[in-house]
Amino acid sequence: MKRYWRLIGLGLLVISALVLFVPFMAHAQYLYFNAWRAYDDKPPMWNIYQGGAAIQWVTWVSNPRFAVTNPRNASDDIVLDKATGLVWERLPQSVTLGQLEWSDSIEACTRTEHQGVMGWRLPTVEELSTLYELQGSKRDLPYGHPFVQVGDKFYWTSSTRIGYASQAYTVRFGFSVYTYLKTSYQDYWCVRGGTGPTPGC
């Protein structure tokens, strides 16, 4: 008889635990789901904040891979690449400030500020190359991209050529990856986010 009551007591304890646990998990899932949806299908790391509020991204109609913040003003606009989570200048800085040597381009990106946001840097060769897209037999910027005045130029990357400390990789859209002496003058294009260059490179 005692065993019978013990089983009943154990059963009631299990039922009570489930009654409390199931609503808790449902509420936790609800909170998680809504927190995720709050970022408009972008992981939190992709967001940039001003005054405690996330910057509002506008999907680029011509190519939904990208989103911008100010479609009508390219000079101070920034572009989110949803494929990588990287944020780029919509108008490369060298368009207005001119070409620089490699070390000066790194310094220029470090001092860059767009829409009150800092933390910009020169991209690695791998990061800049992610903007390549195969179009027929040619590799170029994605069709319908939002970038402005990105022409047939060589853009510096932060990546030093392996075994050649005096040279760095550049990317020329429509063509390929090249190396140049760091003392030469080339264009540059700043990025925000990502992991940055490998230590020692």
C-alpha positions in Angstrom: 0.0 0.0 0.0 2.8 2.4 0.9 4.5 1.6 -2.4 1.2 2.5 -4.2 1.0 5.9 -2.6 4.7 6.5 -3.3 4.1 5.9 -7.0 1.1 8.2 -6.9 3.2 10.9 -5.2 6.0 10.5 -7.7 3.5 10.7 -10.6 2.0 13.9 -9.2 5.5 15.4 -8.8 6.4 14.6 -12.4 3.1 16.1 -13.6 3.7 19.3 -11.6 7.1 19.7 -13.0 5.8 19.3 -16.6 3.0 21.8 -15.9 5.6 24.4 -14.8 8.4 23.4 -17.3 6.4 23.3 -20.6 5.0 26.9 -20.3 8.5 28.1 -19.3 10.1 26.6 -22.4 7.4 27.9 -24.6 7.9 31.4 -23.3 11.7 31.1 -23.6 11.2 30.0 -27.2 8.8 32.9 -27.8 11.4 35.4 -26.5 14.2 33.9 -28.5 12.1 33.9 -31.7 11.0 37.5 -31.3 14.6 38.7 -30.4 15.8 37.0 -33.6 13.0 38.5 -35.7 13.8 42.0 -34.2 16.9 42.0 -36.3 15.0 41.6 -39.6 16.6 38.2 -40.5 20.1 39.5 -39.9 22.3 38.0 -37.1 22.9 40.6 -34.3 26.6 41.0 -35.2 25.5 42.6 -38.5 23.8 45.5 -36.9 25.3 48.9 -36.2 23.9 51.0 -33.4 23.5 54.7 -32.9 22.2 56.1 -29.6 21.1 52.6 -28.5 19.0 52.0 -31.6 19.9 49.8 -34.6 20.5 51.5 -37.9 17.7 50.7 -40.3 18.8 48.8 -43.4 16.9 49.1 -46.7 17.2 46.2 -49.0 18.7 47.2 -52.4 16.0 46.5 -54.9 18.3 45.7 -57.8 20.1 43.0 -55.8 18.6 41.8 -52.5 22.0 40.5 -51.4 22.8 44.0 -50.3 21.1 46.6 -48.0 21.9 50.3 -47.6 21.0 53.0 -45.1 20.5 56.1 -47.3 19.7 55.2 -51.0 19.7 58.9 -52.0 23.1 59.9 -50.6 25.9 57.6 -51.7 28.7 59.8 -50.3 27.9 58.9 -46.7 26.0 55.7 -47.2 27.1 52.3 -46.1 26.3 48.9 -47.6 25.6 45.6 -45.8 26.6 42.5 -47.8 24.1 39.9 -46.4 26.2 37.1 -47.9 29.2 37.8 -45.6 27.9 40.2 -42.9 30.6 42.7 -43.9 29.7 46.4 -44.1 31.3 48.5 -46.9 31.5 52.1 -47.9 29.1 52.6 -50.7 31.5 55.2 -52.3 35.1 54.1 -51.8 37.0 56.7 -49.9 39.8 57.0 -52.5 37.3 58.4 -55.0 37.2 61.7 -53.1 40.6 61.6 -51.3 42.8 60.1 -54.0 45.2 57.2 -54.2 47.6 56.4 -51.3 50.5 54.2 -50.5 49.6 51.0 -48.7 50.5 52.1 -45.1 48.6 55.4 -45.6 45.5 53.7 -46.9 45.5 51.6 -43.7 45.8 54.8 -41.6 43.0 56.5 -43.7 40.6 53.7 -43.0 41.4 53.6 -39.3 40.4 57.3 -39.1 37.3 56.9 -41.3 33.8 57.8 -39.9 30.5 57.3 -41.6 27.2 58.4 -40.1 29.0 58.8 -36.8 30.2 55.2 -36.9 34.0 54.4 -36.6 35.8 51.0 -36.6 36.6 50.9 -40.3 39.7 49.2 -41.7 41.3 48.0 -44.9 39.9 44.6 -46.0 41.9 41.4 -46.4 42.4 40.1 -49.9 39.9 37.3 -49.1 37.3 39.8 -47.9 37.6 42.1 -50.9 37.5 39.0 -53.2 34.1 38.0 -51.7 32.6 40.8 -53.8 33.6 38.9 -57.0 30.8 37.2 -58.8 31.1 35.1 -61.9 29.2 36.7 -64.8 29.5 34.5 -67.9 33.2 34.2 -68.4 34.1 37.3 -66.4 34.4 37.9 -62.7 33.2 41.2 -61.5 31.1 43.0 -58.9 27.6 41.4 -58.5 25.0 42.5 -61.0 22.8 45.3 -59.7 25.1 46.2 -56.8 24.6 49.5 -55.0 28.3 50.6 -55.0 29.2 53.9 -56.7 32.2 54.8 -58.8 33.9 51.4 -58.3 35.8 51.3 -61.6 38.6 49.4 -63.3 41.1 50.1 -60.5 43.5 48.3 -58.2 42.3 48.3 -54.6 44.7 47.8 -51.7 44.1 45.0 -49.2 45.6 44.6 -45.8 47.2 41.3 -46.9 51.0 41.3 -47.3 52.2 39.0 -50.1 53.6 35.8 -48.5 57.4 35.9 -48.6 57.5 39.5 -49.9 57.3 41.9 -47.0 57.5 44.9 -49.4 54.5 43.9 -51.4 50.7 43.7 -50.7 47.8 42.2 -52.6 45.4 44.3 -54.6 42.1 43.4 -56.2 41.0 44.6 -59.6 37.4 43.9 -60.3 36.7 42.4 -63.7 40.1 40.9 -63.6 41.9 39.2 -60.7 44.2 39.6 -57.7 47.6 41.3 -58.2 50.5 42.4 -56.0 52.2 45.8 -55.9 55.0 47.4 -53.9 53.6 49.0 -50.8 55.2 52.3 -51.8 53.1 52.5 -55.0 49.9 54.5 -55.1 46.6 52.7 -55.4 42.9 53.1 -54.6 41.5 51.7 -51.3 38.0 50.8 -50.0 37.2 50.5 -46.3 35.2 47.8 -44.6 33.7 47.2 -41.2 33.2 44.0 -39.3 34.7 40.6 -40.0 37.9 39.2 -38.4 40.5 41.4 -40.0 44.0 40.5 -41.2 45.8 37.4 -39.9 48.3 38.4 -37.2 51.8 38.8 -38.7 50.5 39.4 -42.2 
